[in-house]
Amino acid sequence: MKTIKKKVDLPSGLKYVKYIVLFAIVMLCFTGVYSSLPSWSPWEVFSMLQALNFKLSGHLIGIIIFICILVGMAVCERFFCRFLCPMGAVFSLLPVISAGALHRDRQNCGAKCSACEKACPCKVKLPDRYSWDTSGECIMCQKCIPTCPKQNIKSDYKAIISTVVRTILLVVVMVVTGV
């Protein structure tokens, strides 16, 4: 069976929606409104459908969000993670240690080469070596490394340190916020 891949370019501004989702959830939790809202969670709708419980009255917002996520996932790899996930927003807000991130020497790249960006499931543009312009959107999947025709993408041992530091910071944030 042949897999058909169709490239869909979604607006880059969509990546900011996850920050709005995170802010909304935090504000609803801190004001005490979250628990009194009717069920609007797409994950609750998914759980009910998986359990073959089709009594979805009162879950209209959750159903709409769930359908939007399914449609998004059909046209864009990692749609939920890239554009809607509040935990993805938390991860990307954590400080990124530039020495631990993937980087490239742009001078060694071919003219108009973008093989690494095309391979990246998050469509992150790799920073130049020693650049402070790093992206919290990078999930360190390293799919870009084997696609570089000049083996120009590097990640050194400091990437492990970066991951450990980000994990510790996330745990601290979760403990402080009571998550």
C-alpha positions in Angstrom: 0.0 0.0 0.0 1.4 3.3 -1.0 1.4 6.2 1.4 0.4 9.6 0.0 2.0 12.6 1.7 0.6 15.9 0.9 2.4 19.0 2.2 0.2 21.5 4.0 1.7 24.7 5.1 -0.1 26.1 8.0 0.4 29.7 9.1 3.4 30.0 11.4 1.4 32.2 13.7 -0.6 29.1 14.8 2.3 28.1 17.1 1.2 30.9 19.4 -2.2 29.3 20.0 -0.8 26.8 22.5 0.3 29.8 24.7 -3.2 31.1 24.7 -4.5 27.7 25.6 -2.0 27.4 28.4 -2.8 30.9 29.7 -6.6 30.2 29.6 -6.2 26.9 31.5 -4.0 28.6 34.1 -6.4 31.5 34.6 -9.4 29.2 34.8 -7.6 27.0 37.4 -6.5 29.9 39.5 -9.9 31.6 39.5 -11.6 28.3 40.4 -13.8 28.4 37.3 -12.2 25.3 35.6 -13.8 22.7 37.7 -17.3 24.3 37.3 -17.2 24.4 33.5 -19.2 21.8 31.6 -17.0 19.2 30.1 -15.1 20.7 27.2 -12.0 18.5 27.2 -11.4 16.7 23.9 -9.6 14.0 25.9 -12.7 13.3 27.9 -14.6 13.0 24.6 -11.9 10.7 23.3 -12.1 8.6 26.5 -15.9 8.3 26.2 -15.7 7.3 22.6 -13.0 4.7 23.3 -15.2 3.2 26.1 -18.1 3.1 23.6 -20.0 5.6 25.7 -21.9 7.7 23.2 -23.8 9.8 25.8 -22.0 13.0 24.7 -24.7 15.5 25.5 -23.2 18.5 27.2 -19.9 17.9 25.5 -20.4 20.0 22.4 -17.3 22.1 22.9 -15.2 19.1 23.6 -16.5 17.4 20.4 -15.8 20.4 18.3 -12.2 20.7 19.7 -11.7 16.9 19.2 -12.9 17.0 15.5 -10.6 20.0 14.9 -7.6 18.1 16.4 -8.4 15.1 14.2 -8.7 17.2 11.0 -5.4 19.0 12.0 -3.6 15.7 12.5 -4.8 14.5 9.1 -3.2 17.4 7.3 -0.2 18.3 9.5 2.4 16.1 11.3 2.4 16.7 15.1 -0.5 19.2 14.8 -1.6 19.0 18.4 1.9 19.1 19.8 3.0 22.1 17.6 -0.1 24.3 17.8 -2.4 23.4 20.8 -0.6 21.4 23.5 -0.3 23.5 26.7 2.6 21.3 27.9 4.4 22.0 24.6 4.0 25.7 25.5 5.5 25.1 29.0 8.4 23.1 27.4 9.1 25.9 24.9 9.0 28.6 27.6 11.7 26.9 29.6 15.2 28.3 29.0 17.0 26.7 26.1 20.8 26.2 26.6 22.1 27.1 23.1 25.2 25.0 23.5 23.1 21.9 23.9 20.8 22.5 20.9 21.3 21.2 17.4 23.1 23.7 15.3 24.8 24.1 11.9 27.5 26.0 10.2 25.5 28.0 7.7 28.6 28.7 5.6 29.0 25.0 4.9 25.4 24.6 3.7 24.5 24.4 0.1 22.8 27.3 -1.6 19.1 27.3 -0.9 19.4 24.0 0.9 16.6 23.4 3.4 16.7 19.6 3.8 16.9 19.9 7.6 13.8 22.1 7.8 11.9 19.8 5.5 12.8 16.8 7.7 11.9 18.5 11.0 8.4 17.5 12.3 8.2 20.9 14.0 9.6 22.9 11.1 12.3 24.5 13.2 15.0 26.5 11.5 18.3 25.4 12.9 20.4 28.2 14.4 24.0 28.8 13.4 26.7 27.5 15.7 27.3 29.9 18.7 24.1 31.6 18.0 21.8 32.5 21.0 18.9 32.4 18.6 17.6 28.9 19.7 14.1 27.7 19.5 12.2 26.1 22.4 10.1 24.4 19.7 12.9 21.9 18.9 12.1 18.5 20.4 15.6 17.2 19.8 14.2 14.3 17.6 17.4 14.6 15.5 15.5 13.7 12.3 17.4 16.6 10.6 20.9 15.1 11.2 20.8 12.2 8.6 19.0 14.4 6.0 21.9 16.9 5.7 23.8 16.1 2.5 27.0 17.7 4.0 26.7 16.2 7.5 26.7 19.8 8.7 24.3 19.5 11.7 26.0 18.9 15.1 24.9 18.1 18.5 27.5 17.7 21.3 27.4 16.1 24.7 26.0 19.3 26.2 22.6 18.4 24.6 22.2 15.9 27.4 22.9 18.5 30.0 20.3 20.8 28.3 17.7 18.1 28.4 18.3 17.4 32.1 18.2 21.1 33.0 14.9 21.5 31.1 13.4 18.5 32.8 14.4 19.7 36.3 12.9 23.2 35.5 9.7 21.6 34.3 9.4 19.5 37.4 10.0 22.6 39.6 7.3 24.5 37.6 4.9 21.7 38.0 5.5 21.4 41.8 5.2 25.1 42.3 2.0 25.4 40.4 0.6 22.2 42.0 0.2 20.3 38.8 
